[in-house]
Amino acid sequence: MKNLQEIKNKLSEACLLFVDEKHNTVTSIIESNKKALFSETKSSAGDKHETGRAMLQLEMEKASQQLAVIFEMKEVLAKIEIQKISKIICLGSLIITNKASYFLAISAGKITIENTDYYAVSTNSPIGKQLLGKATGSIIPFNEAEILAIY
């Protein structure tokens, strides 16, 4: 197995990339909707025009909410001290159990590094809440997994 600190670094980089991709997608949706909103011209079908504008406004609000979530994820990632090693699970911990391996950061899903799957989970997710504050050897009530190691 590769240096676990290096794996944590790669997991952190993958989470940053995940957030950047989400940010780029939402930003392009916002730009596209702005263009559509400004290019929308009033036609003889006034109701249709107003409905189209209302739909675009709703899309813009939804994208703005997604942007707020993305900024929260960036803040969480900025708080992680990747070099920190603790005997108690905290933000930035790499947790190896007999069922799966987790990186406590943001909810970015499965990340594969050198043919090994890791799950990036947030402290607010069900598994993240179960893991937070536990120590090596603890049994977590999530699939009856036993924590084998924390990095």
N, C-alpha and C positions, 0 to 999 in steps of 0.2 A: 504494500500500500504506500502511496506517495505521501510525502510530508503533509500532515493534516492542516498545518498553517497555510500551505500552498492551496489546499482544497478550499479552505475558508476564503482565501483571497479570490479564487475563481468563482466561488458561489456569490461573493459580494459583487464582483464584476458582472456576473450574469444577471443579478438583481438590478444593478444600475442600467444595464443594457435593456432589460425588460421595461423599466420605467421610461427610459429615453424613447423606446419604440412606441409606447403608449402615448407619450407626450407628443411625438411627431404625428401620430395618427389623429389625435384629438385636435391638434393645432390645424392640420390640413382640413379637417371637417369644419372647423370654425371659419377658416378662410373661405372655403367653398360656399358655406351658407351665407357669409357676408356678401360675397359676390352675387349669389342668387337673390338675396334680399334687396340689394341695390339695383339689380338689373330687372327686377320684377316691375313690369309696367301695368298700369291700370287699363284693363280692356273693357269691352262692352259687357263682359260677364263679370260684373263687380263683385258678386258674392264669391265667385271662384277665386278671384284675385285676393280677397280678404282671407279666405280659407288657406290659400297657399302661403300667404305671409304669416298667418298664425301658426301654421305647421313649421315653417322655418324658425319662427321665434321659439317654439317648443324645442326644436332640435338644438338651437343655440343655448338654451337654458340647460338642457341635458348635457351638452358638451362642456359647458362652464362648470357644472357639478363634477364631471369626470376630471376636469383640469384641477379642481380643488383637491380631489382624492389623490391625484398624481403628485401634487405638491406636498401633501401629507406623507406620501410614500418616500419622497425625496428627503424630507425632514427626518424620517425614521432611519433611513440609510445613513444620513449624515451623523446620527448619534451613535452608530455602531463603532465600537473600538475593536477592530478586527484582530489586533494582536493580543487582546485580553483573553486570559485563560482563567476560568472559574470552576470551582467544584459544584457550584449551584447554577442551574440553567438560568440564563439571562439573555437579553437582546444581543444577538451576534453569536450565540452559542451554536456549535455543531454538535448535534445529539445523535448518537448511534444506539439504536435499540435492536432487539432481536427480531423486530418486524420490518423496520425501515429506518432511514437516516434523515434527519431534519436539520434545517438551518433556520434559526429563529430570527426573522428579519421582517420581510413583507410577504404577502401572499402572491408569489410568482409561480407557484406550481412546481412541476417536476423539472429538475435540472440534471442532466446527465454529464458526468465528468469521468473520463476514462472508463467507460462502460459501467459505471456505478451510478444509480439513481439516488438523488437527494431531493427532498421536498422543502422548498422555501415557504415557510408559513409565518403568519403574523402572530403577534401576542394576543390579538383579538379573535383569532380563529379558534374553533373548538379544540383542536389538538394543541395549538399554541397556549391556550389557557391551562390545559392539563399539564403541559411540560414546564411552564414557567415556575421557577422556584424549587424544582425537584433536584435530587442529587443522584449520582451514580448508584446503581443498585435499586433505585425506586421502581415500583410497579406503577405504571400509569393506567388509569381506568379506560384507556382508549385501545381497544383490541387486546387488552391484557398484556401490553408490551412491557418489557423490562428494559430499563435504561442501562446500557452496558458501558457507555463512555460519554464524557462531555469534553468538548474542546473549545 
